[in-house]
Amino acid sequence: MTTVLLAHGAGGGIQANYAGLIEALSPDYTILGLDLPGTGGAPRRPDPLTLDGLADELVAAADGHDRFTIVGYSLGTALAIRAATRHPDRVDALVLTAPFAKPNPRFTLLVKLWRELLGTDQIAAFVHLIGLGADSLDRIGEAELTESLAASIPPPGTPDHLDLIDTIDVRADLARIAVPTLVISTTQDNLVTPYHHREVAQGIKQAQYAELAAGHLPFVETPQEWIGLIRSFLEDQARATPSASAAAVTAAATAGATRSSKGDGMM
């Protein structure tokens, strides 16, 4: 069974970002994930987070599984990219949703404002404005918005995740990615804009590029379409990669044909 390793976004969590995907894929795939410090059941850490350290921890979360596909979202895409370059013997493929290689000035300003609003009564409104696409936010009802705002509580590790974003630069890693990669662009994204998605896709040799008419929260806005793109990519990779048993049969048949050929020559 193919192993899928999940890397979530800043201020998110495995369940927060991937609950629907896990439910959809679990019957057919082994699903693993890593909650970043200060999310899920992971405690917050006193020392600054580093991309290399977290990338290694992400791969360690898949101990016992020789190879796997990493599905990364937002901040998790940088972790996925760095993990693929630090552990190329373990990573079979990448799926990168709303990725970025390095924050540009606009993104940096938004992260700064996000950090400053944490702990205030404005943070929920801000997160909705940068998280949801215009189409979704325009259609939302007053009662639904009120309920969503009340439920929007950033996990305690969010400030550390935002500090990490300021340090990220994986532009040099992109050219080193040698595995099949799907880049999913959330075309109405107000946080990590399509500018960043295209930069990542163009930097990875032969990356596939797909678009979703959603903001930064495709698992909320267009969950079925998002899951469908990921499932289709995983299925394509499975068809392109023969199983271990099939590969062994092919190798044995090839060896036999080679021996027969040599025997004919000697006669």
MIDOZA-319317 format. One record per atom (N, C-alpha, C): residue in one letter; x, y, z. Coordinates in steps of 0.05 Angstrom, whole numbers, padded with zeros to 5 digits, always signed. Example, Ala and Ser with C-alpha at 12.3 -4.5 7.8 and 13.67 -1.06 7.14 Angstrom:
MIDOZA-319317
a+00264-00114+00156a+00246-00090+00156a+00264-00066+00156s+00257-00045+00142s+00273-00021+00143s+00258+00001+00157
end
This chain:
MIDOZA-319317
m+00017-00024+00000m+00000+00000+00000m+00018+00025+00000t+00012+00044-00018t+00027+00069-00019t+00025+00085+00006t+00047+00096+00015t+00048+00112+00040t+00047+00142+00032v+00030+00157+00045v+00027+00186+00041v+00034+00200+00067l+00053+00218+00066l+00062+00233+00089l+00052+00262+00087l+00038+00272+00107l+00025+00298+00106l+00041+00319+00121a+00044+00343+00109a+00057+00366+00121a+00038+00389+00120h+00030+00400+00143h+00008+00420+00144h+00019+00449+00144g+00000+00467+00144g+00007+00496+00142g+00010+00509+00169a+00019+00534+00168a+00024+00550+00192a-00003+00555+00206g-00003+00552+00232g-00028+00556+00247g-00049+00536+00241g-00041+00513+00230g-00060+00492+00223g-00056+00468+00240g-00054+00445+00227g-00051+00419+00241g-00059+00397+00222i-00051+00373+00228i-00059+00351+00210i-00089+00348+00208q-00103+00348+00230q-00132+00345+00229q-00145+00370+00217a-00135+00393+00225a-00147+00418+00215a-00145+00421+00185n-00122+00413+00173n-00118+00416+00145n-00125+00392+00128y-00125+00368+00140y-00126+00344+00124y-00147+00324+00133a-00166+00331+00150a-00185+00311+00160a-00201+00299+00137g-00210+00315+00118g-00226+00305+00096g-00209+00287+00077l-00184+00295+00072l-00166+00280+00055l-00160+00253+00068i-00155+00253+00094i-00149+00228+00108i-00172+00209+00106e-00196+00219+00110e-00220+00202+00109e-00223+00190+00081a-00217+00207+00060a-00221+00198+00033a-00200+00178+00024l-00175+00181+00033l-00153+00165+00023l-00146+00140+00040s-00154+00141+00065s-00146+00120+00084s-00153+00091+00075p-00176+00087+00061p-00181+00059+00052p-00160+00048+00032d-00147+00066+00018d-00129+00057-00003d-00099+00063+00001y-00094+00080+00021y-00066+00089+00026y-00060+00089+00056t-00034+00085+00062t-00025+00089+00090t-00020+00118+00094i-00034+00131+00112i-00031+00160+00117i-00016+00165+00142l+00005+00181+00140l+00021+00189+00163l+00022+00220+00163g+00029+00231+00186g+00032+00260+00187g+00048+00269+00211l+00056+00295+00211l+00070+00307+00233l+00057+00333+00241d+00047+00334+00265d+00037+00360+00276d+00061+00377+00284l+00063+00401+00273l+00085+00418+00280l+00083+00427+00309p+00105+00434+00322p+00104+00443+00350p+00083+00464+00355g+00067+00459+00376g+00047+00478+00383g+00020+00474+00369t+00017+00450+00355t-00008+00443+00342t-00015+00415+00350g-00040+00408+00347g-00048+00380+00354g-00040+00373+00382g-00027+00350+00385g-00017+00342+00411g+00012+00349+00415a+00024+00363+00397a+00053+00370+00399a+00057+00395+00416p+00074+00394+00436p+00079+00417+00452p+00095+00439+00438r+00091+00463+00446r+00107+00485+00435r+00136+00483+00445r+00155+00493+00430r+00183+00491+00437r+00195+00518+00444p+00214+00519+00462p+00226+00545+00470p+00246+00556+00449d+00258+00538+00433d+00277+00546+00413d+00264+00552+00386p+00276+00570+00370p+00264+00575+00343p+00263+00550+00326l+00243+00548+00310l+00240+00525+00292l+00258+00529+00268t+00269+00507+00257t+00285+00509+00233t+00274+00491+00211l+00277+00499+00187l+00266+00484+00165l+00280+00456+00162d+00306+00456+00165d+00320+00431+00163d+00312+00412+00185g+00310+00422+00209g+00303+00405+00232g+00275+00393+00228l+00256+00410+00220l+00229+00400+00217l+00227+00381+00193a+00242+00386+00172a+00242+00368+00149a+00251+00341+00157d+00272+00340+00173d+00282+00314+00183d+00262+00300+00201e+00248+00316+00218e+00228+00304+00235e+00204+00294+00219l+00198+00308+00197l+00176+00298+00180l+00183+00271+00168v+00207+00268+00158v+00215+00242+00147v+00216+00221+00168a+00225+00228+00192a+00227+00209+00214a+00199+00199+00222a+00178+00215+00217a+00151+00207+00223a+00142+00183+00206a+00157+00178+00184a+00151+00155+00167a+00171+00132+00171d+00184+00131+00194d+00202+00109+00200d+00187+00083+00197g+00199+00063+00185g+00186+00038+00180g+00174+00036+00152h+00174+00059+00138h+00164+00060+00110h+00187+00069+00093d+00197+00052+00075d+00220+00059+00060d+00217+00083+00042r+00194+00085+00029r+00190+00107+00011r+00161+00117+00013f+00156+00142+00005f+00130+00154+00009f+00127+00178-00009t+00102+00186-00012t+00095+00212-00025t+00090+00232-00003i+00101+00256-00006i+00095+00278+00013i+00074+00296+00001v+00052+00300+00016v+00031+00319+00009v+00034+00343+00027g+00043+00366+00016g+00047+00390+00032g+00028+00412+00025y+00021+00428+00045y+00003+00450+00042y+00015+00475+00054s+00017+00497+00039s+00026+00523+00048s+00054+00520+00061l+00058+00526+00086l+00084+00523+00099l+00094+00494+00096g+00076+00475+00096g+00083+00447+00092g+00096+00441+00066t+00091+00458+00045t+00104+00453+00019t+00134+00458+00021a+00142+00478+00037a+00171+00483+00040a+00184+00460+00055l+00170+00449+00075l+00180+00426+00089l+00183+00402+00070a+00163+00398+00053a+00163+00376+00034a+00187+00379+00014i+00190+00403+00004i+00212+00408-00015i+00239+00403-00002r+00243+00413+00022r+00269+00409+00036r+00273+00380+00043a+00252+00366+00051a+00254+00338+00058a+00262+00322+00033a+00251+00329+00010a+00258+00315-00015a+00287+00318-00023t+00298+00341-00017t+00326+00346-00024t+00345+00335-00003r+00337+00334+00022r+00354+00323+00043r+00352+00292+00045h+00329+00281+00035h+00325+00252+00037h+00315+00242+00010p+00330+00245-00011p+00320+00237-00038p+00316+00207-00040d+00328+00191-00023d+00324+00162-00024d+00298+00153-00012r+00283+00171+00001r+00259+00164+00015r+00234+00174+00000v+00236+00196-00015v+00213+00210-00026v+00208+00201-00055d+00184+00191-00060d+00176+00182-00087d+00164+00204-00104a+00149+00222-00091a+00134+00242-00106a+00125+00264-00086l+00117+00287-00097l+00108+00310-00081l+00081+00320-00092v+00064+00328-00074v+00040+00343-00080v+00041+00369-00064l+00042+00392-00078l+00046+00418-00064l+00022+00436-00070t+00007+00441-00049t-00017+00459-00052t-00011+00486-00040a-00016+00507-00055a-00010+00535-00047a+00019+00538-00038p+00038+00530-00054p+00066+00530-00045p+00079+00557-00049f+00101+00561-00034f+00119+00584-00038f+00147+00575-00033a+00166+00589-00047a+00194+00583-00044a+00207+00602-00025k+00198+00627-00025k+00209+00648-00007k+00188+00670-00006p+00182+00680+00018p+00162+00702+00019p+00171+00727+00004n+00153+00738-00012n+00159+00764-00024n+00150+00786-00005p+00155+00812-00012p+00148+00833+00007p+00119+00833+00015r+00101+00828-00004r+00072+00828+00003r+00066+00806+00023f+00076+00782+00019f+00072+00760+00037f+00084+00766+00064t+00107+00778+00065t+00120+00785+00090t+00104+00805+00106l+00092+00825+00092l+00075+00844+00106l+00050+00830+00118l+00038+00811+00104l+00015+00798+00115l+00023+00781+00139v+00046+00767+00138v+00055+00751+00161v+00060+00769+00185k+00072+00793+00180k+00077+00812+00201k+00050+00821+00214l+00031+00827+00198l+00005+00835+00209l-00009+00812+00223w-00007+00788+00212w-00018+00764+00225w-00006+00761+00253r+00020+00764+00255r+00034+00761+00280r+00024+00782+00300e+00021+00807+00291e+00014+00829+00309e-00015+00826+00318l-00032+00814+00303l-00061+00811+00310l-00066+00787+00328l-00047+00768+00330l-00051+00745+00347l-00056+00755+00376g-00076+00743+00388g-00083+00750+00415g-00102+00774+00417t-00110+00785+00394t-00130+00807+00394t-00156+00796+00384d-00177+00813+00387d-00204+00804+00378d-00207+00808+00348q-00186+00816+00334q-00187+00820+00305q-00175+00797+00289i-00163+00778+00303i-00148+00757+00289i-00167+00739+00273a-00190+00733+00283a-00209+00715+00269a-00217+00728+00242a-00224+00754+00243a-00232+00768+00219a-00209+00768+00199f-00185+00774+00209f-00161+00775+00191f-00157+00748+00177v-00158+00726+00193v-00153+00699+00182v-00174+00692+00161h-00198+00701+00165h-00219+00695+00145h-00214+00711+00120l-00205+00736+00123l-00201+00753+00099l-00177+00743+00083i-00156+00733+00095i-00133+00723+00080i-00136+00693+00073g-00154+00679+00087g-00157+00651+00083g-00177+00643+00061l-00201+00655+00063l-00222+00648+00044l-00219+00664+00018g-00225+00652-00004g-00226+00667-00030g-00250+00685-00031a-00250+00704-00049a-00272+00723-00051a-00299+00710-00056d-00299+00690-00074d-00324+00676-00080d-00336+00664-00055s-00320+00650-00039s-00330+00637-00015s-00340+00657+00005l-00324+00678+00009l-00331+00698+00030l-00355+00714+00021d-00358+00719-00005d-00381+00734-00014d-00407+00718-00010r-00405+00692-00012r-00429+00675-00011r-00437+00667+00018i-00419+00670+00037i-00424+00660+00064i-00446+00675+00077g-00463+00661+00092g-00485+00674+00106g-00476+00686+00132e-00492+00705+00143e-00484+00719+00167e-00481+00699+00190a-00500+00681+00194a-00499+00662+00216a-00475+00644+00213e-00470+00634+00189e-00447+00617+00184e-00421+00631+00190l-00419+00656+00181l-00395+00672+00186l-00390+00676+00216t-00412+00683+00230t-00409+00687+00259t-00399+00662+00273e-00410+00639+00265e-00402+00613+00277e-00373+00607+00270s-00365+00612+00245s-00338+00607+00237s-00318+00625+00251l-00325+00650+00255l-00307+00669+00269l-00303+00660+00298a-00325+00651+00311a-00323+00642+00338a-00306+00617+00342a-00305+00601+00321a-00290+00576+00322a-00261+00579+00314s-00254+00603+00305s-00227+00608+00294s-00208+00615+00317i-00195+00594+00328i-00176+00597+00350i-00149+00588+00341p-00129+00605+00338p-00103+00597+00328p-00089+00579+00349p-00076+00557+00340p-00062+00540+00359p-00039+00555+00372p-00029+00547+00395p-00009+00562+00409p+00018+00565+00394g+00023+00546+00376g+00049+00547+00362g+00049+00566+00338t+00027+00579+00332t+00025+00597+00308t+00047+00618+00307p+00054+00632+00329p+00075+00652+00327p+00102+00640+00317d+00108+00615+00327d+00133+00602+00319d+00132+00595+00289h+00109+00586+00279h+00106+00580+00251h+00111+00605+00234l+00099+00627+00243l+00103+00652+00228l+00131+00661+00228d+00145+00658+00251d+00174+00665+00252d+00189+00647+00232l+00182+00622+00230l+00195+00604+00211l+00192+00613+00182i+00167+00622+00176i+00162+00631+00148i+00182+00653+00140d+00188+00671+00158d+00206+00693+00152d+00234+00683+00143t+00242+00659+00151t+00268+00648+00145t+00269+00631+00121i+00247+00624+00109i+00246+00604+00088i+00256+00615+00062d+00273+00599+00049d+00282+00604+00022d+00291+00577+00010v+00273+00565-00005v+00279+00539-00017v+00282+00541-00048r+00288+00565-00057r+00290+00569-00086r+00312+00552-00098a+00334+00549-00084a+00356+00532-00095a+00349+00503-00094d+00330+00495-00077d+00322+00467-00076d+00305+00458-00100l+00291+00477-00112l+00272+00470-00133l+00285+00454-00156a+00308+00464-00165a+00321+00451-00188a+00331+00423-00180r+00333+00417-00155r+00344+00391-00146r+00322+00370-00142i+00296+00379-00145i+00274+00360-00143i+00273+00342-00167a+00277+00316-00163a+00278+00298-00186a+00255+00277-00186v+00235+00282-00170v+00212+00263-00168v+00187+00276-00180p+00168+00260-00189p+00143+00272-00200p+00130+00290-00179t+00122+00313-00189t+00111+00334-00171t+00086+00346-00183l+00065+00349-00166l+00041+00363-00174l+00039+00389-00157v+00038+00411-00171v+00034+00437-00158v+00004+00445-00162i-00010+00449-00140i-00038+00457-00141i-00040+00487-00134s-00048+00503-00153s-00050+00532-00148s-00079+00539-00140t-00081+00552-00117t-00107+00562-00108t-00110+00590-00119t-00125+00593-00140t-00123+00617-00157t-00135+00642-00144q-00151+00639-00123q-00162+00662-00109q-00148+00667-00082d-00124+00657-00080d-00109+00658-00055d-00101+00687-00049n-00109+00697-00026n-00101+00724-00017n-00076+00724+00000l-00067+00701+00009l-00043+00699+00026l-00019+00691+00010v-00019+00666+00001v+00002+00656-00017v-00009+00657-00045t-00004+00679-00059t-00016+00684-00084t-00005+00666-00106p-00020+00664-00129p-00010+00647-00151p+00018+00654-00161y+00026+00679-00156y+00054+00686-00163y+00074+00666-00151h+00069+00658-00126h+00087+00639-00113h+00083+00611-00125h+00059+00603-00130h+00053+00577-00141h+00068+00573-00167r+00066+00593-00185r+00079+00591-00211r+00109+00590-00208e+00120+00605-00189e+00149+00605-00185e+00159+00577-00177v+00144+00563-00160v+00151+00536-00152v+00148+00517-00175a+00126+00519-00190a+00122+00500-00212a+00143+00504-00234q+00150+00529-00239q+00170+00534-00260q+00198+00525-00251g+00203+00524-00225g+00229+00517-00216g+00234+00487-00214i+00213+00471-00214i+00216+00442-00212i+00213+00430-00240k+00233+00416-00248k+00233+00405-00275k+00209+00386-00280q+00194+00392-00300q+00171+00375-00309q+00149+00373-00288a+00147+00393-00271a+00125+00393-00251a+00098+00395-00265q+00078+00380-00256q+00051+00384-00265q+00038+00407-00250y+00021+00422-00264y+00009+00446-00252y-00022+00444-00256a-00036+00447-00234a-00065+00447-00235a-00076+00471-00219e-00100+00480-00227e-00111+00503-00214e-00138+00496-00201l-00143+00508-00177l-00168+00506-00163l-00179+00534-00159a-00204+00538-00165a-00217+00564-00160a-00224+00566-00131a-00204+00571-00114a-00208+00572-00085a-00188+00592-00074g-00193+00600-00049g-00174+00616-00034g-00153+00598-00021h-00142+00607+00001h-00120+00592+00014h-00130+00567+00029l-00156+00562+00030l-00167+00540+00045l-00182+00521+00027p-00169+00507+00009p-00184+00489-00009p-00198+00467+00005f-00189+00458+00028f-00202+00437+00043f-00228+00446+00055v-00233+00473+00055v-00258+00484+00065v-00275+00492+00041e-00263+00504+00020e-00278+00516-00002e-00284+00497-00024t-00265+00481-00032t-00269+00462-00054t-00257+00434-00047p-00267+00422-00025p-00254+00398-00015p-00254+00375-00035q-00276+00370-00048q-00278+00347-00066q-00260+00350-00090e-00259+00375-00101e-00242+00379-00124e-00212+00377-00116w-00205+00387-00093w-00178+00385-00083w-00170+00356-00078i-00187+00341-00065i-00181+00313-00060i-00179+00298-00086g-00197+00305-00105g-00197+00291-00131g-00170+00295-00146l-00159+00319-00145l-00133+00324-00158l-00111+00307-00145i-00111+00306-00119i-00090+00291-00105i-00093+00261-00110r-00118+00251-00109r-00122+00222-00114r-00114+00215-00142s-00122+00231-00161s-00115+00226-00189s-00085+00224-00193f-00070+00243-00181f-00041+00243-00183f-00029+00218-00170l-00039+00210-00147l-00029+00186-00133l-00034+00161-00150e-00057+00160-00162e-00064+00137-00179e-00046+00136-00204d-00041+00160-00215d-00023+00161-00238d+00005+00151-00231q+00014+00158-00207q+00041+00149-00199q+00042+00119-00194a+00020+00109-00183a+00019+00080-00178a+00019+00065-00204r+00005+00075-00225r+00005+00061-00251r+00033+00063-00264a+00047+00085-00259a+00073+00089-00271a+00095+00074-00258t+00090+00065-00233t+00111+00051-00217t+00102+00022-00213p+00115+00002-00225p+00107-00025-00221p+00110-00034-00192s+00094-00052-00183s+00096-00062-00156s+00122-00077-00153a+00130-00082-00128a+00155-00096-00123a+00155-00124-00136s+00132-00137-00133s+00131-00164-00144s+00132-00164-00175a+00118-00145-00187a+00118-00143-00216a+00146-00135-00226a+00160-00118-00211a+00187-00110-00218a+00206-00134-00217a+00202-00151-00196a+00219-00174-00193a+00215-00194-00216v+00189-00198-00224v+00183-00215-00247v+00196-00205-00272t+00194-00178-00276t+00205-00166-00300t+00235-00169-00301a+00248-00165-00277a+00277-00167-00276a+00286-00196-00281a+00271-00215-00271a+00278-00243-00275a+00275-00251-00305a+00253-00241-00317a+00249-00247-00345a+00271-00235-00362t+00279-00210-00355t+00300-00197-00370t+00327-00212-00368a+00332-00221-00343a+00357-00236-00339a+00357-00262-00355g+00334-00275-00355g+00332-00300-00370g+00336-00296-00400a+00324-00275-00410a+00327-00269-00438a+00356-00263-00445t+00371-00249-00427t+00399-00243-00431t+00416-00268-00432r+00410-00287-00413r+00425-00312-00413r+00420-00328-00438s+00395-00329-00448s+00389-00343-00472s+00403-00332-00496s+00404-00305-00497s+00418-00292-00519s+00447-00299-00520k+00460-00299-00496k+00488-00306-00494k+00492-00335-00503g+00474-00353-00495g+00477-00381-00503g+00475-00384-00533d+00456-00370-00545d+00454-00373-00574d+00479-00364-00588g+00492-00342-00577g+00517-00332-00590g+00539-00352-00588m+00540-00367-00566m+00562-00386-00562m+00559-00410-00580m+00535-00416-00589m+00531-00439-00606m+00541-00433-00634
end
